């Protein structure tokens, strides 16, 4: 499972590098992996300080940290 989380984390990184800040719902939809895997991978990236999560209204927005690239 940890290998899959790492692979999906890489998918998230590349997606955010290409698209910039996106709604969490778009990220989950576009990554095309099980929602739980996307969320676990996103949590890993957030814990490591590679992504920013911000709540704006009713949704969360996700982006790469500028200094993490």
DSSP file (Angstrom, degrees, kcal/mol; ACC not computed):
  #  RESIDUE AA STRUCTURE BP1 BP2  ACC     N-H-->O    O-->H-N    N-H-->O    O-->H-N    TCO  KAPPA ALPHA  PHI   PSI    X-CA   Y-CA   Z-CA
    1    1 A X     >        0   0    0      0, 0.0     4,-2.3     0, 0.0     5,-0.2   0.000 360.0 360.0 360.0 -37.7    0.0    0.0    0.0
    2    2 A X  H  >  +     0   0    0      1,-0.2     4,-1.9     2,-0.2     5,-0.1   0.844 360.0  53.2 -64.3 -32.2    2.8    2.4    0.8
    3    3 A X  H  > S+     0   0    0      2,-0.2     4,-2.3     1,-0.2    -1,-0.2   0.924 108.5  49.4 -67.8 -43.1    4.2    2.0   -2.7
    4    4 A X  H  > S+     0   0    0      1,-0.2     4,-2.7     2,-0.2     5,-0.2   0.898 109.0  52.8 -61.7 -40.5    0.8    2.9   -4.2
    5    5 A X  H  X S+     0   0    0     -4,-2.3     4,-2.3     1,-0.2    -1,-0.2   0.912 110.0  48.8 -60.9 -42.2    0.5    6.0   -2.0
    6    6 A X  H  X S+     0   0    0     -4,-1.9     4,-1.8     2,-0.2    -2,-0.2   0.891 110.9  49.6 -64.8 -40.0    3.9    7.1   -3.2
    7    7 A X  H  X S+     0   0    0     -4,-2.3     4,-1.9     2,-0.2    -2,-0.2   0.932 112.9  46.3 -64.7 -45.7    2.9    6.6   -6.9
    8    8 A X  H  X S+     0   0    0     -4,-2.7     4,-2.6     1,-0.2    -2,-0.2   0.867 107.7  57.7 -66.6 -35.3   -0.3    8.5   -6.4
    9    9 A X  H  X S+     0   0    0     -4,-2.3     4,-2.5    -5,-0.2    -1,-0.2   0.902 106.7  49.3 -60.1 -40.0    1.6   11.3   -4.6
   10   10 A X  H  X S+     0   0    0     -4,-1.8     4,-2.3     2,-0.2    -2,-0.2   0.894 109.2  51.8 -64.7 -39.7    3.8   11.6   -7.7
   11   11 A X  H  X S+     0   0    0     -4,-1.9     4,-2.3     2,-0.2    -2,-0.2   0.912 110.7  48.5 -61.2 -42.7    0.7   11.8   -9.9
   12   12 A X  H  X S+     0   0    0     -4,-2.6     4,-2.9     2,-0.2     5,-0.3   0.930 109.7  52.3 -62.4 -46.4   -0.7   14.6   -7.6
   13   13 A X  H  X S+     0   0    0     -4,-2.5     4,-2.3     1,-0.2    -2,-0.2   0.932 112.3  44.5 -55.8 -49.6    2.6   16.5   -7.8
   14   14 A X  H  X S+     0   0    0     -4,-2.3     4,-1.8     2,-0.2    -1,-0.2   0.894 112.9  52.0 -65.2 -39.9    2.7   16.4  -11.6
   15   15 A X  H  X S+     0   0    0     -4,-2.3     4,-2.7     1,-0.2     5,-0.2   0.937 112.8  44.2 -61.1 -48.0   -1.0   17.3  -11.8
   16   16 A X  H  X S+     0   0    0     -4,-2.9     4,-2.5     1,-0.2    48,-0.2   0.858 109.8  56.0 -68.4 -34.6   -0.5   20.4   -9.5
   17   17 A X  H  < S+     0   0    0     -4,-2.3    -1,-0.2    -5,-0.3    -2,-0.2   0.871 115.7  39.0 -62.7 -35.9    2.7   21.4  -11.3
   18   18 A X  H  < S+     0   0    0     -4,-1.8    -2,-0.2    -5,-0.2    -1,-0.2   0.870 128.5  29.3 -80.6 -39.8    0.7   21.5  -14.6
   19   19 A X  H  < S-     0   0    0     -4,-2.7    -3,-0.2     1,-0.3    -2,-0.2   0.590  88.8-150.5-102.4 -13.2   -2.6   23.0  -13.3
   20   20 A X     <  +     0   0    0     -4,-2.5    -1,-0.3    -5,-0.2     2,-0.2  -0.469  64.7   6.7  73.8-150.3   -1.6   25.2  -10.3
   21   21 A X  S    S+     0   0    0     -2,-0.1     2,-0.3    42,-0.1    42,-0.2  -0.484  78.0 171.9 -70.3 131.3   -4.1   25.6   -7.5
   22   22 A X  E     -A   62   0A   0     40,-2.5    40,-3.1    -2,-0.2     2,-0.1  -0.938  38.1 -95.2-136.9 157.2   -7.2   23.4   -7.9
   23   23 A X  E  >  -A   61   0A   0     -2,-0.3     4,-2.0    38,-0.2     3,-0.5  -0.482  35.2-122.8 -67.8 145.2  -10.2   22.5   -5.9
   24   24 A X  H  > S+     0   0    0     36,-2.9     4,-2.6     1,-0.2     5,-0.2   0.879 112.3  58.3 -56.0 -39.0   -9.8   19.2   -4.0
   25   25 A X  H  > S+     0   0    0     35,-0.3     4,-2.0     1,-0.2    -1,-0.2   0.883 106.2  47.9 -61.6 -38.2  -12.9   17.8   -5.8
   26   26 A X  H  > S+     0   0    0     -3,-0.5     4,-3.0     2,-0.2     5,-0.2   0.901 110.6  51.9 -68.1 -40.6  -11.2   18.4   -9.2
   27   27 A X  H  X S+     0   0    0     -4,-2.0     4,-2.0     2,-0.2    -2,-0.2   0.939 111.2  46.3 -60.6 -48.2   -8.0   16.8   -8.0
   28   28 A X  H  X S+     0   0    0     -4,-2.6     4,-0.6     1,-0.2     5,-0.5   0.900 116.7  45.5 -61.8 -41.8   -9.8   13.6   -6.8
   29   29 A X  H  < S+     0   0    0     -4,-2.0     3,-0.4    -5,-0.2    -2,-0.2   0.919 116.5  43.2 -68.1 -44.5  -11.8   13.4  -10.0
   30   30 A X  H  < S+     0   0    0     -4,-3.0    -2,-0.2     1,-0.2    -1,-0.2   0.736 100.3  66.6 -80.9 -23.7   -8.9   14.0  -12.4
   31   31 A X  H  < S-     0   0    0     -4,-2.0    -1,-0.2    -5,-0.2    -2,-0.1   0.801  88.5-148.4 -69.2 -26.6   -6.3   11.8  -10.8
   32   32 A X     <  +     0   0    0     -4,-0.6     2,-0.3    -3,-0.4    -3,-0.1   0.881  56.0 112.6  60.8  42.3   -8.4    8.7  -11.7
   33   33 A X  S    S-     0   0    0     -5,-0.5    -1,-0.2   -25,-0.0    -2,-0.1  -0.874  83.2 -67.6-129.0 164.3   -7.3    6.6   -8.7
   34   34 A X    >>  -     0   0    0     -2,-0.3     4,-2.1     1,-0.1     3,-0.6  -0.291  46.1-123.5 -55.6 137.7   -9.5    5.5   -5.7
   35   35 A X  H 3> S+     0   0    0      1,-0.3     4,-2.7     2,-0.2     5,-0.2   0.873 110.5  55.3 -51.5 -44.2  -10.5    8.6   -3.6
   36   36 A X  H 3> S+     0   0    0      1,-0.2     4,-2.5     2,-0.2    -1,-0.3   0.897 107.6  49.3 -59.7 -40.5   -9.0    7.0   -0.5
   37   37 A X  H <> S+     0   0    0     -3,-0.6     4,-2.5     2,-0.2    -1,-0.2   0.905 110.9  49.9 -65.6 -41.0   -5.6    6.6   -2.2
   38   38 A X  H  X S+     0   0    0     -4,-2.1     4,-2.5     1,-0.2    -2,-0.2   0.931 112.8  46.8 -62.8 -44.6   -5.7   10.2   -3.4
   39   39 A X  H  X S+     0   0    0     -4,-2.7     4,-2.3     2,-0.2    -2,-0.2   0.896 112.6  48.7 -67.0 -40.0   -6.6   11.5    0.1
   40   40 A X  H  X S+     0   0    0     -4,-2.5     4,-2.0    -5,-0.2    -1,-0.2   0.922 114.0  47.1 -63.8 -42.7   -3.9    9.4    1.8
   41   41 A X  H  X S+     0   0    0     -4,-2.5     4,-2.4     2,-0.2    -2,-0.2   0.890 111.4  50.7 -66.4 -39.6   -1.3   10.6   -0.8
   42   42 A X  H  X S+     0   0    0     -4,-2.5     4,-2.6     2,-0.2    -1,-0.2   0.898 108.9  52.0 -64.6 -40.7   -2.4   14.2   -0.4
   43   43 A X  H  X S+     0   0    0     -4,-2.3     4,-2.7     2,-0.2    -2,-0.2   0.897 109.0  50.5 -61.3 -40.4   -2.0   13.9    3.4
   44   44 A X  H  X S+     0   0    0     -4,-2.0     4,-2.1     2,-0.2    -2,-0.2   0.939 111.7  46.9 -62.3 -47.7    1.5   12.5    3.0
   45   45 A X  H  <>S+     0   0    0     -4,-2.4     5,-2.8     1,-0.2     6,-0.8   0.889 113.6  49.0 -62.7 -38.8    2.4   15.4    0.7
   46   46 A X  H ><5S+     0   0    0     -4,-2.6     3,-1.1     3,-0.2    -2,-0.2   0.921 110.2  50.3 -66.1 -43.8    0.9   17.9    3.1
   47   47 A X  H 3<5S+     0   0    0     -4,-2.7    -2,-0.2     1,-0.3    -1,-0.2   0.868 110.3  50.4 -62.8 -36.6    2.7   16.4    6.1
   48   48 A X  T 3<5S-     0   0    0     -4,-2.1    -1,-0.3    -5,-0.2    -2,-0.2   0.527 117.6-115.5 -79.5  -6.0    6.0   16.5    4.3
   49   49 A X  T < 5S+     0   0    0     -3,-1.1    -3,-0.2    -4,-0.4    -2,-0.1   0.696  81.8 119.6  83.2  19.8    5.3   20.2    3.5
   50   50 A X  S   <S+     0   0    0     -5,-2.8    15,-2.4    -6,-0.2     2,-0.3   0.720  70.6  37.3 -90.5 -22.3    5.1   19.8   -0.3
   51   51 A X  E     -B   64   0A   0     -6,-0.8     2,-0.4    13,-0.3    13,-0.2  -0.902  68.6-137.5-128.4 158.0    1.5   21.0   -0.8
   52   52 A X  E     -B   63   0A   0     11,-3.3    11,-1.8    -2,-0.3     2,-0.5  -0.940  12.2-162.6-111.7 136.9   -0.7   23.7    0.7
   53   53 A X  E     +B   62   0A   0     -2,-0.4     2,-0.4     9,-0.2     9,-0.2  -0.985  13.4 177.6-117.7 125.6   -4.4   23.0    1.6
   54   54 A X  E     -B   61   0A   0      7,-2.5     7,-3.1    -2,-0.5     2,-0.6  -0.993  25.2-134.9-131.6 135.1   -6.6   26.1    2.1
   55   55 A X  E     +B   60   0A   0     -2,-0.4     2,-0.5     5,-0.2     5,-0.2  -0.786  23.8 179.0 -88.9 125.9  -10.3   26.2    2.8
   56   56 A X  E >   -B   59   0A   0      3,-3.0     3,-1.6    -2,-0.6     2,-0.4  -0.930  62.0 -51.0-127.3 105.2  -12.1   28.7    0.7
   57   57 A X  T 3  S-     0   0    0     -2,-0.5    -2,-0.0     1,-0.3     0, 0.0  -0.536 122.6 -15.7  67.6-124.8  -15.8   28.8    1.4
   58   58 A X  T 3  S+     0   0    0     -2,-0.4     2,-0.3    -3,-0.1    -1,-0.3   0.414 127.2  63.8 -92.8   1.0  -17.2   25.3    1.2
   59   59 A X  E <  S- B   0  56A   0     -3,-1.6    -3,-3.0   -35,-0.0     2,-0.4  -0.835  72.4-125.0-127.0 162.3  -14.3   23.7   -0.6
   60   60 A X  E     - B   0  55A   0     -2,-0.3   -36,-2.9    -5,-0.2     2,-0.4  -0.838  21.0-152.8-100.6 143.3  -10.6   23.0   -0.1
   61   61 A X  E     -AB  23  54A   0     -7,-3.1    -7,-2.5    -2,-0.4     2,-0.4  -0.922   8.3-156.9-115.6 144.0   -8.0   24.2   -2.6
   62   62 A X  E     +AB  22  53A   0    -40,-3.1   -40,-2.5    -2,-0.4     2,-0.3  -0.949  18.9 158.3-124.5 138.6   -4.7   22.4   -3.2
   63   63 A X  E     - B   0  52A   0    -11,-1.8   -11,-3.3    -2,-0.4     2,-0.2  -0.983  42.0 -98.5-151.4 159.8   -1.5   23.8   -4.6
   64   64 A X  E     - B   0  51A   0     -2,-0.3     2,-0.3   -13,-0.2   -13,-0.3  -0.549  44.2-108.9 -73.5 144.9    2.2   23.0   -4.6
   65   65 A X    >   -     0   0    0    -15,-2.4     3,-1.4    -2,-0.2     4,-0.4  -0.618  23.7-135.8 -70.0 133.7    4.3   25.0   -2.1
   66   66 A X  G >  S+     0   0    0     -2,-0.3     3,-0.8     1,-0.3    -1,-0.1   0.858 104.1  48.1 -61.9 -36.6    6.4   27.4   -4.1
   67   67 A X  G 3  S+     0   0    0      1,-0.2    -1,-0.3     2,-0.1    -2,-0.0   0.476 101.3  67.2 -84.4  -0.6    9.5   26.6   -2.1
   68   68 A X  G <         0   0    0     -3,-1.4    -1,-0.2     1,-0.2    -2,-0.2   0.528 360.0 360.0 -94.1  -6.7    9.0   22.9   -2.4
   69   69 A X    <         0   0    0     -3,-0.8    -1,-0.2    -4,-0.4    -2,-0.1   0.479 360.0 360.0 -84.1 360.0    9.6   22.7   -6.2
